[in-house]
Amino acid sequence: MARRFASLVPFYEYDESRFFQTDGAPENIVAARRAGFERLSKVFAERFRKTAERTDEIAGGVSDLQFTSRYRVPFQFSAYVRRHFKAGSFLESSSGVTVNDLDGNRLYDLTGSYGVNVFGYDFYKECIERGTERVRGLGPVLGAYHPVTTYNVRRLLQISGLDEVSFHMSGTEAVMQAVRLARYHTGRTHLVRFCGSYHGWWGDVQPGVGNPLAARETYTLKDMDEASLRVLRNRRDIACVLINPLQALHPNVSAPGDSTLIDSGSKAHFDPAAYAAWLRELREVCTARGIVLIFDEVFVGFRLAPGGAQEYFDVRADMVTYGKTVAGGLPVGVLCGRATLMRRFREDRPADICFARGTFNAHPYVMGAMHEFLTRLDTDSVRDLYRDLEDTWNSRARRLNDRLTAADLPVQVANLSSIWTIYYAAPSRYNWMFQYYLRAAGLALSWVGTGRLIFSLNYTAGDFAEVADRILSAAEAMRRDEWWWSEPHLTNKSIRRRVFKEMIQARWASTGRPAASPIGSISSPRIK
Ligand SMILES: Cc1ncc(COP(=O)(O)O)c(C=O)c1O
């Protein structure tokens, strides 16, 4: 359905006059917005000049950059924003909780490097350096294991509470292997994932928008919903259930990103007791039905607790995937599982195997950095970072929300420990502008913008206070520039209705007939 709908959305964009008043703002508001936009655009041009120029140099030849730069804001605004805010994609160095760009700007890092950065960049630099020293003698020899791997295996099995481990090069691959083994051992075809959850970019776990093919052996069920348990109880073709515990922050919703921020409708809230109860129910039904329960902890593993989501929610899985942080800053995917599920052959049928290899699996340098990472988990300095983790991040979020509320700003945060998302309390078409005010305030965000902020655990109270002050002052500047002006009767529903109408108009304009079939050649009418 989502893919079909996506294929019907026509391209159109706002021209300069429309850009500032898509919500029907009066002239004085439009003028304030325009002045604010120009001021901010000058700040970007001066402050990020070299970084932006270097980015422009390669952008034409790097498909990733073209994609991310296009999808930072809703597509109707994108071209105009791209012309005025050159977001650079280069960094020179990092230290503490900050990164430095090519213009010498020191920015507080809220990207968390897609979740890899749990303990601070200096920690990972050391893991990579010390790990490299450990394996230098062997170098890039593949196929055999470096001796450091022995400890890694032992430690990963302790942490996961499972029997066997396999190493891969990315989280996506670890998930692929988990699902393949579940299918092999159960003899069933289908995997279950929950609405909105991300498990990497492999086709079977990404059945909606983004994948040109339909995933025919995937069921996408509603998270935290009794009806999904009934499906698991009644169907006979389900091999496994994949859980991404990050969804606890926004069940049934995809990772929030500013490119889809057309209104203020999306909210987030983490209820740990309710989510843990849901996991226990899933555990029960999976056990009863012989379905393999897989926790995909590629993102949250080691971030929520030393023992990951299993420890945090006190529920055990049959298989667990790890990735991102666990190789001390180098690329990796890890699968741990019960012995009966991890076996890739059958004693009684020698030709019936479950194949899985990968040239770079268990690469010595990756194993070296992982060894450092796992060893350091037991040091006092890392244990200290986990101390009062929940209270620390919950109270930081609460205090920031109190300050935002006291200042009457329409911005709030919700958090799952150190993973945060910003949401908006009043209907607006311009919330995505907030990412540019935050960047101008010296905060580094990932390309999804305000939807996902990831803090490393080495943020001190002082570091965080500085970030909180900057969030406040960015929001105040955005309000001063009138992006949050709204007519009294504006609702999120009326915004969505208006955008839908624009889409219908654009379909008419591009095809000369009502929307019925997928768009062939795309024209680009401007909406006046
Ligand atoms: C829960 C989860 N699973 C799998 C993946 C894929 O990992 P990778 O990007 O290393 O392939 C991700 C990446 O963000 C993830 O968050």
The ligand as a Gaussian input file, in Angstrom:
#p B3LYP/6-31G(d) Opt

LIG

0 1
 C       18.046000      -2.085000      14.324000
 C       18.940000      -2.077000      13.128000
 N       19.148000      -3.215000      12.461000
 C       19.961000      -3.269000      11.397000
 C       20.602000      -2.143000      10.944000
 C       21.507000      -2.217000       9.748000
 O       22.825000      -2.102000      10.140000
 P       23.927000      -1.661000       9.075000
 O       23.655000      -0.245000       8.722000
 O       25.226000      -1.865000       9.784000
 O       23.766000      -2.580000       7.902000
 C       20.412000      -0.934000      11.599000
 C       21.067000       0.294000      11.126000
 O       20.736000       1.387000      11.466000
 C       19.561000      -0.890000      12.727000
 O       19.328000       0.241000      13.390000

